[in-house]
Amino acid sequence: MYQVNLLLIFALVCGEVVCETSGATAKPPSELTSTNVEQPLSYIPHATFPYSETYPNPGYENYLVPLGPQYPDMPEEETTAVAAPTILQIALKMFAKVGLFLLGGVALLFVGGIFTTAVCSLTPLCTITFAGFQNVNKETMRSYVTADGISAAASFVQDAIGKYQRLQREDHTCIAVSKSEETIQPNKKMDLYITSMSIPCNTVLLVAKALKLNLKVKEVDLEHGDNKTPEFLKMNPQHTVPTLDDSGFYIWESRAILTYLVNKYGSRDDPLYPRDPKPRALVEQRLYFDAISLYPAFAKCYFPLLFGGKNEVNPDDLQNAKDVFELFDVFLESTEYVAVDTFTVADVALTATVTAFELCQFDLSPYKRVSLWFSKAKEVCPGYQDILIKNTEALKQLYEKNLAQSG
């Protein structure tokens, strides 16, 4: 019996060693990096303003579209995959599983034997004895059947079952025998087509940074009609940016890309996009608020000044933006962030849009809750300074230039 116990303990130890050493070989993808190439600010006429996504074109056909800092083609970085399991590792893992199963059976048998003997020894109604316990008298039995003893036995069995379930759980598989290349190296086949100064494009870059996805970022040259080529139109008939190519799966509209990336490459309970239907619905509602209300308010208010040759903001459009911010302020009455009490993709999208307002010197001070949230969001949003602020510097320069001309 002692030899069997030692064998089972050895199996457990081997299983733990295989889990720890195999799990340690996997390295996460590198964080998203970008290289900013200094270029003079230039302007080009273009029929479709690429930053407004689905927002109806409000007659800006001949507006000048600025070319911001460019993203050159980024080389794909190597990602270390999980090493193929050896025969010894597979054997040890199987041995560990069998050992846990046998250990659980022996434990249940032992507890069952004690219980049966206890009942038969402590009551005059049963004369059955259990093999191996014939010599146990009532006094000895009472010393075994205590609250502490039963609790220890239950904890032992529960721990054995927990270890077995942990080995079986897909998310914690120690040896990646069936992991596909796409799962281990998701960034190897993902291309993201963007225009660097675009606010929606930058929201995708921020979420990719949070997920540690090393996308291959490709700058779309609007001057030469890169978004109108047959190849691009095959990916995205609406010829807008951002557009994601994930191994031949094409998706555009920034907010759809955000949720797709978290759904596919985030952890099962990633707080960026909650799985529970109610908080998820709130996150999606805030995303729609950004798409339908806040971002269009920015476009209507500042696109004429930025790209339409205007020298001042229309007062009616400015008042519309203020009305939208008043609604936004109400959203933050009961939660720390825009949808729930954790930072989500809705916060990422709205942080980028509010940053655009701030770059255009929109006064946020009347909206106390928005101001408090925004100051916090800038601190916790991954890549806020090195991606969003860096890429939208040209937007700020353009606003200041046109504003100076009005004076």
N, C-alpha and C positions, 0 to 999 in steps of 0.2 A: 504493500500500500504506500509506504514511504517513497519507493522507487517511482511509482506512478505519479505521486504528487510532484516530485522533483522534475519528472519529465514534462509535466504540464506547465510548471513554472518556467522551465527552460523554453518551452514553446511561446509563452507569453513574452518573455524577455526578447526572444528573437523577433517576434512580431513587432514589438515596440522599436527595436533597433532598425528594422527594415523601414518602418514608417518614417522615423526621424531622418535617417540618412537619405532615403529616396526623396522625401519632400524637400530636403535642403539643396538638391541639385537643380531645382527649377529656379530660374531667375526671371523676375518680372521684366516686361518691356521697358525700354528707356523712356523717360518722360519726354513729352513733346518739346522739341526745341525749334527755334527759328533763327534765321540769319537775316538781318536787315541790311539791305544794300542801299546805300545813300544814293538818291537820285533827285534831280531838280524837280520841283513841282510843275507839272505840265497839265494841259487840259485838252480834251478831245470832244468833238460832238458825237453823240450816240443816240440812237432812236429809243433805246429802252434803258431806263435808269436801273441798274442791277441791284441796288441796295434795298429797294422797297418790296422785293419779292412779289407777293400777290396784290399789293396795294395798287388800286387802279391808277393808271398813268394820268396825272392831272394836267396834261398839256405841256409836259416838259420835253417835247421831242427834240428841240434845238438847244436844250440847256447844255452847258459845258460840264463834262464829267471829269473830275480830277483823277489823275493817276497817283496813287499814294505809294508808300514803300513797297517794294516788290518781294515776293517770296520766290527765290530760285528753287529749281527742282532739288529736293533734299535727298541725299543718298539714303538708301535703306540701311538701317543699322541692324547688325546681327543680334539675334535673340537666342539665348541658350535654351534649348529644349530639354525636357526631362530625358535622362539617359534611358536607353532600352533596358528592361529588366533582365537580369541573368537568370539562368535556370535555378541557381541556388536561392536567389531572392524569391522567385515564384514558389519554390518548394517550402521555404521558410514561412512565407505568407500563408500558404495552404495549411502548413503544419500548425501555425498559430490559430487559424480558424477552427481546425479540428480539435486542437487542444482546448480552446475556449468552450466549444460545444461539449466535450467530454467533461471538462471541469464543472460546467453548469449542471450536467447530468449527475455527476458524483455528489455535488453539493445538494441538489434536490433529493437524491437518494438518501444522503446522510441525514438531512433535516427530516425527511419523511420517516426514516427509521426511528429517530429520536421521538418524533411525535407519536408514532404508533406504539412504541414501547412505553412512552409516558402515559398514554391513555390506558394501556393494558396493565401497567404497573400500579397506577394510582387509583384505579377503579376496580371493584370486584365483578364487573360485568363482562370482563374479557379475560380469557386465559391464553390468548395467542402470544407467543414470544417471537421476536425478530432475530434472525440469525446474526450472531455476533454480539447480541445484547442479553443472552440468557442469564449471565451472571450479574446483571445490573439490578440492584435492589432499589426499593422505593426511596430510601434516603439519598442514594447516589443520583437517582433520577431527578429528585426534587432540586438537587444542587445544580443540575444541568438546565432544567426548564425554568429559567429566570427571565425577567424582562430584558436584562442586558444580553443574555445569551441569544434569545430570539432575535433581538435587534441586530446583533453582530452577524448572525447567520443570514438575515434578510439583506443586510448591507453587502455581505459578501456575494450573494447571488445577484443582487442588483448591479453591483460593480462589474461582475462577469458579463452580464447581459449588455450593459452599457458599452463595454469594450468591444463586444462582438458587433453591436450596431454601429459603432464608430468605424470599424473596419469595413462594414458594408456600405456606409453612406457614400454616395457618389461624390459629393463635394470634397470629401477628405480621403479619397482613394490614395493610398501611399505610393503604389507603383503604377505609373500611367501606362498601362498596357494598351488601352483602347482609346487614348486621347488622340484626336485628330490633329493634323498640322494646323488647321484653321483655329482650333481652340487654343493651342499652345502659342501660336504666332499669328494672332489676328491682324497685326499691323502689316504683315508682309504683303497683303493683297488689297489694301485700302488706299484709294486715292481721294483726296478732297480738293475740289476745284473752287477757288475763292478769288475775291478781289480784296486786297489787304485792308482797305479803308472801310469796308462794309461792316456795319454793326452786326447784322445777322450772321455774317461769315465768322466774325470773332466769337460769337456765342458758341459756335461749334468747336472752335479751337479751345475755348475755355473748358468745355465739358470733356473734350479729348484729353486735356491736361489733367483734369480731375481723375479720369479713368486710367491715366498713364498709358494712353494709346499713342504709339509713334506713327502717326499718319504721314503719308507722302503728300505734301501740300503742293498743289500746282496753281500758279498764278494764271488767271485768265486775262489774256491781252485783248481788251475790248476794242482798242484802236484798230487792230487787224481782224476783228470779227471772230476771235477764237470761239465765242459762244454761239456762232451761227454756222459752224462747219458741220458737215454731215455726221461726223463722229460725235460731236457734242450734242447735236439734235437727237441722235439715236439714244443717248443717255437721258436727255432732258428736253422734251419738245418745247417747253416754255423758255428755254435758253436763259435760265436764271442761275445766279450763284447765291448760296453755296450749293454744290451738287456733290454727292458722295457716291463713289464706285467701290462697293465692297464685293470683290471677286465676281463682278458681273451683275450684282444687284444694285440698281440705281435708285437713289432717292434724293429729292430736293425739298426745299422749304426747311429753314433752319430748325424750327421747333419740332418738326417730324424727325429730323436727323438726331436731335438731342435725345428724344425718348427712345429711338431705335438703338442708339449706341449704348445707353444704359441698360435697356432690355437685353441686348445680346452680350455685351461685354462687361457689364457691372456685376457685382456679387448678387446673390439671390435676394438679400435683404438690403440692397444699397439704398441709403437714405436719400440719395439724389432723386430717386423716382420710386416712392413707396409702393409696395405691392398691395397693401390693404385698399379696397375699393374706395372708401370714403376719403382718406387723405390724398389718394391718387387723383380722385375727381377734383379736389380743390387745387391740386397742382396743375391739372390740365385747364381748369377754369382760368387760373392766373396766366397761363400761357396764351389762352385765347384772348384774354384782356390785353396782353401785350401786343398780340398780332392784330387785333381788331380796333383797339382804342388808343393805347399809349404810343406805339410806334407810328401809326398813321397820323396822330396828333403832332408828332415831331416832324414827320415829312411835310405835312400841310403848313406847319409853322415856319420851318427853316429851309426847306428845299428851294423855295423861290430866292432866298437870299444867298444860299450856298451855290446853286447851280442855275438860277434863272436870271441873273443879272440884277436882281433887286438890291436895294441898299438899306432896306428896313423891313421889319417883321410886320405883317398885317395885324392890326389890333384885334380883330375878330378871331383870327386864328390863334393868337396868343391867349385870348380869353378861353377858347376851346381847350387849349392845353392845360390851363389852370383848372378848369372844371374836371378834367380827367384826373389830375393830381389830387383833387379833393376826394374823388372816389377811391383812389389808390390809398390815401391816408386812412380811409375808413377800414380798408382791408386789414390794416395792421393794428386794429384796436385790441384784438384778442390773441394774437400769435406773435412770436418773436420774429419770424420771417414771413414772407408774403403769403404762404399757404398754410404751413404748419410750423411747429417749433424747431424744425431742423432746416438746414440749407438744402434747397432742391434745385432742379433744373429751371424751375420757374424763377427762382432768385437769380440764376445766371442770366437768363434772358432779360429780365427786368433791370438788372444791374447794368447790363450793356446799354440798354435804351436810356436809362436815366443818366448814364455817363455821357451819352450823346447830347442830352439836354444841358448837362453841366458844361460841356465843351463850348456850347453856344451861349453860355452865360445866362441860362434860365435860373431864376431865383427860386431855390428850394426851401428857403428859410420859413415861409408861412406854413409848411407842411411838416410839423414837428416829428410825427411818427415816421414819415418817409425819410426825413433827414437822419434820424437816429438809425433806422434800418440801413440806409445807404452807407453811412460811415462804417457800420459793422460789416456789411457785405463786401466792401472794398478790402477789408482785412482778411476775410475768410475765403474769398473767391480765388481759386487757383489760377495763377497766370494773369491776374488783374493788371499789374504794372508792366511785366515783361511781354505780354501779348496785347491786351486791349489798349492800354494807354500808348504803347509804342506804335501800334498799327494805326491808331486814329489821330496821331499827331498832325497828319496832313489835313484832317477835317478841321481841327482847331485853327491851323494856320490859314486855311481858306476863309473861315468865318471872320477871323480878325482882319484879314486883308480886305474883305468886302465891307466890313463894318467901318474900317478906316477910310475907305473911299467915300462913304456916305457923309463923313464929317467934313 
